Amino acid sequence: MFTFVFMVFLFKVGFLEVSWVDFIDVTLVSILLYQVYKLIRGSIAVNIFLGILALYLVYLIVRAAQMELLTTILGQFMNVGVLAMIILFQPEIRKFLLVIGRGTEFRENIFKTIANWRHEYHDDFEISQVLEAAKTLKATKTGALIVFSRDTELKFYAQTGDALDAEVSKRLLLSIFNKNSPLHDGAAIIYKGRIKAARCVLPVSENDHIPPNYGLRHRAAIGMSENTDTLIMAISEETGRLLLARNGKYLRALKLKQVEQKILEYLHDNEPARWEDLREEETETAESSKG
């Protein structure tokens, strides 16, 4: 009996009885808050979150002080707080659910049934055509933005541009991103080995940690990777720099052989390492090569 009571109640603090359940509860909440912080770190959502937290703390203080008028006013904000947070944090909530969906066994089981179909799609995909086009685009400093989608057609983003549904080829990609082409100002979406659309509008990242010398094209690549389960290639019009973005992370200073490897790993759903680690590794490689 004593052992049971000890297991239920871990210790007492004054009139409070702290149990193992409370300890586990606080631990899980701490982990959840830390994951939320990691998710919104570096974006404008951090400031909004801190503002809401400060407002809630003020509400608790005025309620404890029995300030009826302020309590009533702030209470109205608290009553619609959940709805307001859903509206304000819609991109972050979407990203959070996407992260959860990627890591569940449910997702693996769902896509296991179409694994053969996806593998056939990867074998048919002419990645060499993209690499040859990227080589020319880099050499001529022609800006480009290419989205590779593995599991979804991205209809919402495709509808912002012009539908093509054409086979991937070097000539077509060079024609799309030619500076005189009406399709060059936007992204091309590749799905099932075909260019589904061009001149597509992508969401721009609000991450404050992106280097200031990165232009709108690179920010759009990172923003698209934050909002969707895609791989994005961006080539700078000013410097010819090639960048790969995935899950809000980005790789730069890559050789074309490394670019090919990363694209194939993504298409085959066989990404072995965390992109943030790879980004640091590639950054160090680029700096050492400059020295």
N, C-alpha and C positions, 0 to 999 in steps of 0.2 A: 504493500500500500504506500509506504514511504517512497519507494522507488518510482511508483507511478506519479505521485504528487511532484516529485523532483523533476521528472521528465516533462510534466505539463507546465510547471512554474519554474523557470530558470533562476530568477532572483527577484527581489522586491526593491523598489525605489520609493520610499515613503509609502503612500497609499496605492502606488501602482504595482501591479503584479505582471512582470515580464515573463512570457512563456516562450517556448521554442517556436511556436507558431508565429509569435510577434517578431522574433529574431529572423526567421526565414522570410517573413513578409517584408521587413525593412531591407533585407539583403536583396530580394528580388526587385523591389522598387528602386534601390540604388543602381542596380544593374540596368534597369529599364531607363532611368534618367541619364545614365552615362551613355547608353546607346543612342538616345535621342540627342544628346549633346554632340556626339560624334557625327550624327547625321546632319545636323544644322550648323556645325562648326564652320566658320568662314563665310557664312552667308548672312544676308540681312535679317533672316529669321531669328538669329540670336538676339538681336536688339529688340525685336518684337516680343520674343519669349521673356526677356528680362523685364520689359515694360509691363507685361501682364503679371509677372511674378511680383513686381514691386507694387502694382495696384492691389493685388490680392493681400499682400502683407499689410498695406495701409487699411484695407477693409477689416482685417482681423483686429488691428489696433483700435480703430474707432469703434468697433463693435464691443471690444472688451472695455473701452472707456465709456460705453453707453451714450455715445453721441448719436442720438436718434436720427437727426436730419441727414448727416453724412452716411450713416449706416444704411438708411433707406435708399439714398442716391447710388451709393456704391453697390448696394445689394441688387439693384436693377441690372447693373453691368454683370454681376456674378451670375445672375439667373440665365443670361443669354451667353455666358462665357464659353460653354461647350460649342454652341453653334458658331460663335465668332471665331474660335480657334480652328474649327474645321474649315471655315472660309479663308482665314488668314494663312493657315499652314497647309493648304490643299496640295501644293507641290511636294512639301516634305512628307505629308501623310502618304501620298502616292508613292514616293520613293521608298518609304519605310515598308509599305505593304509589298512593294516589288522585291525588296531585299528579303523579306520573309518568304515570299513565294519562291525565290530562287533556291533557298536553303532547305526546303521541305522534301520529304520523301514522296509526297503527293505529286509534286511537279515531276520528279523523276519517273514515277509510275505512269503518269499521263503521257509523257513524251517517249517512253520506252516503246509504246505501241507503234510510233511512227519513226522509230530509229532507223529502220531500213530505208524508208523514204527519204529521210534527211541525209543519210549516207550517200544515197544515189545522187541527190542534189549536189552534194559537195564534190563528188567525182566529176559531175558534168560541168562544174563551175570553172571557167577559164581564168584562174587567178593570174596567169602570166600576162593576159591582156591588160589587167589593172596595173600590174607592176611596170610593164612597158610604158603605159600611159603616164604613170607617176614619175618615172625616170625622165620622160620628156618634159612634163609639167614642172618638175624641179629645175631642170636645166634652163628652161626658158622663163622661169619665175612667173608662171601662170597660176593664179589662185584657183584652188579646187576644194570641194567639200563632198565627200562620198560616204554614205551611210550603208553599212552592211547589216542586214537583218537576218537573223537565223530562224526565228520562230513565228514572227508576225509580219503581216503585210504593211503595217504602218499606214493604214488608209487615211487617218486623220492628217498626217503630215504630207502624204502623197497628194491629197486633194488641194493643198495649198500651192502646188506647182502645176506642171503640165504633164499629163500622162503620156508615157512612151511605150512601155512593155516591149522593149527591144533587147536583143541578145547583146551581152557585154562584149565590147570590142575596143581595141586601142583607138581606132579612128573615131568611133562614136564619142568616146570619152573626151578626146582632144577637141572634137567639134563642139561638144556641150560647153566645155570650159574655155573655149577660145574667147579672148577679150571682146571680140566683135559679135559674138553670138548672143542672141536675146535670152538664152538659157543659162548663161555663165554665172549670173548673180543669184546664187542659191545652191542647194544641195541636190545631188543625185542619189536616189535610193535604189540599192541593189537587193533583190529578194528572189530566191529560187533561181539564182544564176542569171537573172534578167534585170535590166534597168527599168524599174517600174515607173519612175517619174523623175523629172528634173526641175530646176528652179524652185525647189521646195524650201519653205521657211522653217527654220529650226529654232527652238527656245535658246536664249542666251543665258549662260551661267552668271549667277550673281556672287560667286565665290570671290571673296576679297583677297585670297592668297594666290590668285592667278597673276603671273608676272605682268607688269604694266605695259610691257612692249608687245604683248599679245593682242592682235587685232580682233575685230568682230568675228571673223571666220573661225579663229581658234576658240573663241569664247562660245560660239554656237556649237562647235564640235563637243566641247566639254559639257555644255548645257544639255545637249541631246543625250549624251551618255549618262547624265544624272537622272534624266526623266524616263529613259527607255532601256531595255535590255539589248543594246546594239553596240557595234564597234564603228567608230567614225574615223576617217582619215581626212586630215586637213593639210593643205599645202599653201604656204604664205605667198601672197603676190609680191610682197616687198623683198623677202629674203630667200624664198624658195625652200624654207624650212618645212619638213614634213613632221606631222604630229599624229599620233594615234591616241584616241580617247576611249575610255571604257570605265563604267561605273563611277564617273566623276573624276577619275585619275587619268593621267596622260603620260605618254612616252615620247621622247624626242631624241634627236641625234641617233636615229636608227639607220642601219644599212638596209638596202632593199631586201636582202636575204632575211634579215630579222623581221622586216615588215611582213614578208610572205609567211614566215613562221607564226607570227601573232594572228594574222588573219585566218590561217588554217586551223590554229588552235581554237579560235573562237567558233568557226564554222562547224568544227567537229565536237564542240563542247568539251574541249580537253585542255583547259587553261590551268597549268600546273602551279602557278605562283600568284601571290597577291600583287596587284598592279602597283600599290604604293611602294612596295619593296623594289619592284623592277624600276620604277621611276627614279628612286634614289640611286640605284645602281647605274642606270643609263646616264643620269646627270653627272655622276662621278666620272664615268667613262668619257663623257663629252669634255669635261673640264680638264682631265688628264691629257686628252688628245690635243687640246688647245695649247697646254703648257709645253 
